[in-house]
Amino acid sequence: MNNIPLNFAASLYGLSEAELQPLRGGHFAHVYGFNRNDRNYVLRLTPPNDDVDLAAQRSNLTWMACLAAHGASVPEPLPSQNGNLVEVISSPEGEWLAVTFTQAEGILSEDIPLDQWDDV
């Protein structure tokens, strides 16, 4: 699974591969950051996997979009140029899923020193 369809995924969102910067924190999916209109976004590419449910991803993103539209502090999904919240990309390995949403503010938990963690 070394053939990440990054260039094709970028084009689905009107981007070039050169605009994408790899982000830390993706443990299963491949995550990339980009900026559009002074906002930071994340492009997440989920590799082919039997445990990944396309319908569940669509449902989750639809719910996130609804919450964001009503003022909740959640990442806001960005539809592709085709108007889809989830894009399916076929490859020799199987189907990759591409989604894009605003980048949450804050810092990664792995950047917080352990002595600053508490039970609260």
N, CA and C atoms as a LAMMPS dump frame, in Angstrom:
ITEM: TIMESTEP
0
ITEM: NUMBER OF ATOMS
360
ITEM: BOX BOUNDS ff ff ff
-5.0000000000000000e+02 5.0000000000000000e+02
-5.0000000000000000e+02 5.0000000000000000e+02
-5.0000000000000000e+02 5.0000000000000000e+02
ITEM: ATOMS id mol type element x y z
1 1 1 N 0.81 -1.189 0
2 1 2 C 0 0 0
3 1 3 C 0.854 1.254 0
4 2 1 N 1.873 1.273 -0.784
5 2 2 C 2.741 2.433 -0.864
6 2 3 C 2.278 3.442 -1.902
7 3 1 N 1.283 3.105 -2.704
8 3 2 C 0.834 3.979 -3.766
9 3 3 C -0.314 4.861 -3.293
10 4 1 N -0.006 5.838 -2.466
11 4 2 C -1.018 6.755 -1.97
12 4 3 C -1.474 7.617 -3.144
13 5 1 N -2.786 7.661 -3.431
14 5 2 C -3.293 8.429 -4.571
15 5 3 C -3.38 9.926 -4.267
16 6 1 N -2.268 10.497 -3.788
17 6 2 C -2.271 11.861 -3.278
18 6 3 C -2.576 12.891 -4.363
19 7 1 N -1.941 12.767 -5.503
20 7 2 C -2.144 13.758 -6.556
21 7 3 C -3.603 13.775 -7.013
22 8 1 N -4.194 12.595 -7.205
23 8 2 C -5.587 12.516 -7.622
24 8 3 C -6.51 13.065 -6.535
25 9 1 N -6.243 12.705 -5.278
26 9 2 C -7.056 13.201 -4.17
27 9 3 C -6.991 14.723 -4.101
28 10 1 N -5.797 15.284 -4.243
29 10 2 C -5.65 16.744 -4.214
30 10 3 C -6.497 17.387 -5.306
31 11 1 N -6.475 16.802 -6.497
32 11 2 C -7.226 17.386 -7.612
33 11 3 C -8.734 17.385 -7.351
34 12 1 N -9.227 16.436 -6.565
35 12 2 C -10.655 16.402 -6.237
36 12 3 C -11.092 17.615 -5.423
37 13 1 N -10.135 18.261 -4.77
38 13 2 C -10.427 19.426 -3.944
39 13 3 C -9.839 20.705 -4.541
40 14 1 N -9.46 20.646 -5.819
41 14 2 C -8.93 21.827 -6.486
42 14 3 C -7.552 22.218 -6.012
43 15 1 N -6.774 21.23 -5.583
44 15 2 C -5.436 21.468 -5.061
45 15 3 C -4.403 20.779 -5.931
46 16 1 N -3.163 21.18 -5.753
47 16 2 C -2.049 20.436 -6.328
48 16 3 C -1.358 19.699 -5.191
49 17 1 N -0.662 18.651 -5.515
50 17 2 C 0.052 17.892 -4.483
51 17 3 C 1.06 18.777 -3.756
52 18 1 N 1.634 19.749 -4.463
53 18 2 C 2.636 20.637 -3.864
54 18 3 C 2.052 21.496 -2.74
55 19 1 N 0.734 21.707 -2.728
56 19 2 C 0.097 22.516 -1.688
57 19 3 C -0.095 21.748 -0.384
58 20 1 N 0.081 20.439 -0.415
59 20 2 C -0.18 19.591 0.75
60 20 3 C 1.088 19.368 1.559
61 21 1 N 0.971 19.522 2.863
62 21 2 C 2.071 19.281 3.785
63 21 3 C 1.706 18.114 4.694
64 22 1 N 2.563 17.096 4.787
65 22 2 C 2.253 15.975 5.682
66 22 3 C 2.09 16.466 7.125
67 23 1 N 1.099 15.924 7.812
68 23 2 C 0.859 16.262 9.211
69 23 3 C 1.15 15.059 10.086
70 24 1 N 1.553 15.329 11.31
71 24 2 C 1.715 14.262 12.292
72 24 3 C 0.363 13.935 12.87
73 25 1 N 0.249 12.777 13.461
74 25 2 C -0.956 12.437 14.183
75 25 3 C -1.82 11.398 13.508
76 26 1 N -1.603 11.146 12.241
77 26 2 C -2.386 10.116 11.573
78 26 3 C -1.799 8.752 11.882
79 27 1 N -2.526 7.918 12.611
80 27 2 C -1.991 6.613 12.991
81 27 3 C -2.388 5.52 12.011
82 28 1 N -3.483 5.716 11.324
83 28 2 C -3.943 4.738 10.351
84 28 3 C -4.059 5.393 8.973
85 29 1 N -4.708 6.547 8.947
86 29 2 C -4.881 7.281 7.705
87 29 3 C -3.657 8.16 7.445
88 30 1 N -3.565 8.644 6.236
89 30 2 C -2.522 9.596 5.848
90 30 3 C -3.158 10.975 5.876
91 31 1 N -2.56 11.915 6.626
92 31 2 C -3.152 13.238 6.78
93 31 3 C -2.198 14.317 6.277
94 32 1 N -2.786 15.298 5.613
95 32 2 C -2.033 16.39 5.007
96 32 3 C -2.751 17.692 5.312
97 33 1 N -1.993 18.74 5.497
98 33 2 C -2.568 20.051 5.742
99 33 3 C -2.438 20.939 4.522
100 34 1 N -3.366 21.874 4.411
101 34 2 C -3.274 22.905 3.371
102 34 3 C -4.04 24.122 3.845
103 35 1 N -3.801 25.243 3.179
104 35 2 C -4.449 26.494 3.536
105 35 3 C -5.285 26.975 2.358
106 36 1 N -6.49 27.424 2.665
107 36 2 C -7.365 28.004 1.645
108 36 3 C -8.111 29.16 2.303
109 37 1 N -8.035 30.324 1.675
110 37 2 C -8.73 31.517 2.185
111 37 3 C -8.413 31.776 3.655
112 38 1 N -7.135 31.688 3.999
113 38 2 C -6.652 31.954 5.362
114 38 3 C -7.212 31.006 6.42
115 39 1 N -7.638 29.809 6.002
116 39 2 C -8.073 28.775 6.952
117 39 3 C -7.239 27.533 6.717
118 40 1 N -6.926 26.835 7.799
119 40 2 C -6.179 25.586 7.7
120 40 3 C -7.143 24.411 7.583
121 41 1 N -6.799 23.495 6.678
122 41 2 C -7.622 22.322 6.42
123 41 3 C -6.777 21.062 6.499
124 42 1 N -7.452 19.947 6.649
125 42 2 C -6.825 18.631 6.666
126 42 3 C -7.443 17.802 5.549
127 43 1 N -6.582 17.159 4.767
128 43 2 C -7.009 16.149 3.799
129 43 3 C -6.631 14.809 4.408
130 44 1 N -7.625 13.949 4.626
131 44 2 C -7.369 12.63 5.207
132 44 3 C -7.632 11.561 4.156
133 45 1 N -6.632 10.732 3.938
134 45 2 C -6.751 9.607 3.007
135 45 3 C -6.719 8.321 3.815
136 46 1 N -7.831 7.605 3.802
137 46 2 C -7.928 6.343 4.519
138 46 3 C -7.639 5.214 3.546
139 47 1 N -6.622 4.401 3.836
140 47 2 C -6.267 3.325 2.901
141 47 3 C -7.325 2.231 2.859
142 48 1 N -7.292 1.419 1.814
143 48 2 C -8.239 0.304 1.716
144 48 3 C -8.176 -0.573 2.968
145 49 1 N -9.356 -0.879 3.517
146 49 2 C -9.42 -1.666 4.734
147 49 3 C -10.843 -2.162 4.907
148 50 1 N -11.003 -3.417 5.229
149 50 2 C -12.329 -3.987 5.419
150 50 3 C -13.063 -3.398 6.618
151 51 1 N -12.326 -2.818 7.561
152 51 2 C -12.949 -2.268 8.754
153 51 3 C -13.498 -0.856 8.546
154 52 1 N -13.185 -0.228 7.41
155 52 2 C -13.634 1.129 7.142
156 52 3 C -14.975 1.082 6.414
157 53 1 N -15.965 1.719 6.981
158 53 2 C -17.323 1.698 6.457
159 53 3 C -17.619 3.032 5.772
160 54 1 N -17.808 3.006 4.46
161 54 2 C -18.075 4.206 3.678
162 54 3 C -19.337 4.914 4.167
163 55 1 N -20.393 4.166 4.392
164 55 2 C -21.652 4.769 4.851
165 55 3 C -21.472 5.458 6.199
166 56 1 N -20.708 4.859 7.088
167 56 2 C -20.467 5.453 8.402
168 56 3 C -19.666 6.746 8.265
169 57 1 N -18.675 6.756 7.371
170 57 2 C -17.895 7.981 7.164
171 57 3 C -18.792 9.091 6.622
172 58 1 N -19.639 8.762 5.657
173 58 2 C -20.565 9.77 5.11
174 58 3 C -21.49 10.3 6.209
175 59 1 N -21.996 9.399 7.024
176 59 2 C -22.892 9.786 8.103
177 59 3 C -22.191 10.696 9.105
178 60 1 N -20.991 10.33 9.507
179 60 2 C -20.23 11.146 10.463
180 60 3 C -19.967 12.541 9.919
181 61 1 N -19.565 12.633 8.657
182 61 2 C -19.264 13.934 8.071
183 61 3 C -20.517 14.772 7.875
184 62 1 N -21.629 14.137 7.55
185 62 2 C -22.894 14.865 7.427
186 62 3 C -23.288 15.448 8.78
187 63 1 N -23.107 14.665 9.836
188 63 2 C -23.407 15.13 11.192
189 63 3 C -22.478 16.269 11.592
190 64 1 N -21.185 16.144 11.291
191 64 2 C -20.234 17.219 11.59
192 64 3 C -20.619 18.5 10.861
193 65 1 N -21.024 18.392 9.599
194 65 2 C -21.421 19.562 8.817
195 65 3 C -22.645 20.234 9.441
196 66 1 N -23.593 19.432 9.899
197 66 2 C -24.796 19.966 10.547
198 66 3 C -24.42 20.692 11.837
199 67 1 N -23.59 20.062 12.645
200 67 2 C -23.158 20.69 13.895
201 67 3 C -22.424 21.999 13.632
202 68 1 N -21.506 21.996 12.671
203 68 2 C -20.739 23.201 12.342
204 68 3 C -21.666 24.306 11.83
205 69 1 N -22.645 23.941 11.005
206 69 2 C -23.58 24.926 10.458
207 69 3 C -24.423 25.581 11.548
208 70 1 N -24.575 24.888 12.682
209 70 2 C -25.365 25.43 13.788
210 70 3 C -24.493 25.964 14.925
211 71 1 N -23.218 26.221 14.626
212 71 2 C -22.351 26.913 15.573
213 71 3 C -21.557 26.056 16.526
214 72 1 N -21.633 24.746 16.412
215 72 2 C -20.842 23.891 17.304
216 72 3 C -19.36 23.99 16.935
217 73 1 N -18.524 23.846 17.921
218 73 2 C -17.08 23.927 17.706
219 73 3 C -16.543 22.553 17.293
220 74 1 N -16.759 22.221 16.025
221 74 2 C -16.294 20.949 15.456
222 74 3 C -15.617 21.25 14.127
223 75 1 N -14.73 20.376 13.676
224 75 2 C -14.164 20.571 12.346
225 75 3 C -15.285 20.548 11.295
226 76 1 N -15.22 21.486 10.376
227 76 2 C -16.259 21.59 9.346
228 76 3 C -15.806 20.877 8.077
229 77 1 N -16.561 19.893 7.623
230 77 2 C -16.198 19.198 6.386
231 77 3 C -16.228 20.147 5.188
232 78 1 N -15.332 19.905 4.261
233 78 2 C -15.26 20.672 3.018
234 78 3 C -15.596 19.723 1.879
235 79 1 N -16.711 19.941 1.192
236 79 2 C -17.033 19.048 0.073
237 79 3 C -15.992 19.14 -1.033
238 80 1 N -15.866 18.062 -1.772
239 80 2 C -14.967 18.046 -2.928
240 80 3 C -15.559 18.927 -4.02
241 81 1 N -14.825 19.087 -5.101
242 81 2 C -15.333 19.853 -6.23
243 81 3 C -16.559 19.184 -6.85
244 82 1 N -16.744 17.897 -6.573
245 82 2 C -17.917 17.172 -7.039
246 82 3 C -19.096 17.312 -6.079
247 83 1 N -18.885 18.006 -4.948
248 83 2 C -19.937 18.194 -3.964
249 83 3 C -20.071 17.069 -2.968
250 84 1 N -19.098 16.156 -2.932
251 84 2 C -19.151 14.994 -2.043
252 84 3 C -18.368 15.234 -0.758
253 85 1 N -18.918 14.766 0.367
254 85 2 C -18.187 14.833 1.632
255 85 3 C -17.136 13.737 1.719
256 86 1 N -17.361 12.628 1.034
257 86 2 C -16.39 11.53 0.969
258 86 3 C -16.192 11.184 -0.496
259 87 1 N -14.941 11.114 -0.909
260 87 2 C -14.606 10.684 -2.268
261 87 3 C -13.986 9.296 -2.205
262 88 1 N -14.409 8.427 -3.082
263 88 2 C -13.864 7.075 -3.168
264 88 3 C -12.879 7.055 -4.326
265 89 1 N -11.646 6.617 -4.043
266 89 2 C -10.591 6.576 -5.057
267 89 3 C -10.177 5.119 -5.244
268 90 1 N -10.424 4.605 -6.425
269 90 2 C -10.045 3.217 -6.729
270 90 3 C -8.561 3.133 -7.026
271 91 1 N -7.948 2.073 -6.521
272 91 2 C -6.524 1.821 -6.777
273 91 3 C -6.337 0.313 -6.874
274 92 1 N -5.162 -0.129 -7.314
275 92 2 C -4.913 -1.576 -7.365
276 92 3 C -5.053 -2.261 -6.007
277 93 1 N -4.815 -1.513 -4.904
278 93 2 C -4.925 -2.083 -3.557
279 93 3 C -6.361 -2.158 -3.063
280 94 1 N -7.254 -1.373 -3.672
281 94 2 C -8.641 -1.289 -3.219
282 94 3 C -9.098 0.154 -3.237
283 95 1 N -10.112 0.46 -2.468
284 95 2 C -10.683 1.798 -2.456
285 95 3 C -10.172 2.629 -1.282
286 96 1 N -9.592 3.782 -1.61
287 96 2 C -9.184 4.769 -0.628
288 96 3 C -10.357 5.712 -0.415
289 97 1 N -10.468 6.287 0.781
290 97 2 C -11.489 7.288 1.056
291 97 3 C -10.799 8.611 1.362
292 98 1 N -11.23 9.662 0.667
293 98 2 C -10.672 10.995 0.867
294 98 3 C -11.726 11.9 1.474
295 99 1 N -11.351 12.597 2.533
296 99 2 C -12.226 13.586 3.164
297 99 3 C -11.377 14.796 3.529
298 100 1 N -12.04 15.944 3.585
299 100 2 C -11.349 17.182 3.951
300 100 3 C -12.219 17.943 4.938
301 101 1 N -11.568 18.542 5.94
302 101 2 C -12.294 19.326 6.934
303 101 3 C -11.361 20.358 7.528
304 102 1 N -11.934 21.355 8.199
305 102 2 C -11.113 22.381 8.824
306 102 3 C -10.247 21.744 9.912
307 103 1 N -9.068 22.302 10.084
308 103 2 C -8.156 21.774 11.098
309 103 3 C -8.568 22.32 12.459
310 104 1 N -8.707 21.423 13.42
311 104 2 C -9.063 21.837 14.783
312 104 3 C -7.927 22.661 15.377
313 105 1 N -8.301 23.638 16.18
314 105 2 C -7.303 24.452 16.851
315 105 3 C -6.761 23.696 18.052
316 106 1 N -5.588 24.088 18.486
317 106 2 C -4.999 23.477 19.666
318 106 3 C -3.713 22.76 19.327
319 107 1 N -3.294 21.881 20.226
320 107 2 C -2.056 21.14 20.03
321 107 3 C -2.336 19.649 20.152
322 108 1 N -1.466 18.866 19.564
323 108 2 C -1.601 17.419 19.659
324 108 3 C -1.326 16.973 21.096
325 109 1 N -2.054 15.985 21.551
326 109 2 C -1.856 15.501 22.921
327 109 3 C -0.432 15.01 23.133
328 110 1 N 0.193 14.472 22.089
329 110 2 C 1.56 13.98 22.249
330 110 3 C 2.573 15.106 22.443
331 111 1 N 2.148 16.37 22.229
332 111 2 C 3.032 17.508 22.446
333 111 3 C 2.916 18.062 23.867
334 112 1 N 1.983 17.526 24.661
335 112 2 C 1.8 17.989 26.03
336 112 3 C 2.661 17.115 26.948
337 113 1 N 3.581 17.73 27.708
338 113 2 C 4.417 16.934 28.614
339 113 3 C 3.55 16.147 29.596
340 114 1 N 3.948 14.92 29.88
341 114 2 C 3.17 14.057 30.769
342 114 3 C 2.924 14.675 32.136
343 115 1 N 3.867 15.497 32.615
344 115 2 C 3.666 16.091 33.941
345 115 3 C 2.561 17.145 33.954
346 116 1 N 2.042 17.528 32.784
347 116 2 C 0.945 18.48 32.709
348 116 3 C -0.422 17.78 32.555
349 117 1 N -0.409 16.468 32.434
350 117 2 C -1.663 15.72 32.344
351 117 3 C -2.21 15.535 33.751
352 118 1 N -3.503 15.513 33.886
353 118 2 C -4.102 15.251 35.189
354 118 3 C -5.33 14.347 35.01
355 119 1 N -5.988 14.027 36.088
356 119 2 C -7.12 13.11 36.074
357 119 3 C -8.437 13.769 35.702
358 120 1 N -8.465 15.069 35.529
359 120 2 C -9.716 15.779 35.272
360 120 3 C -10.196 15.545 33.868
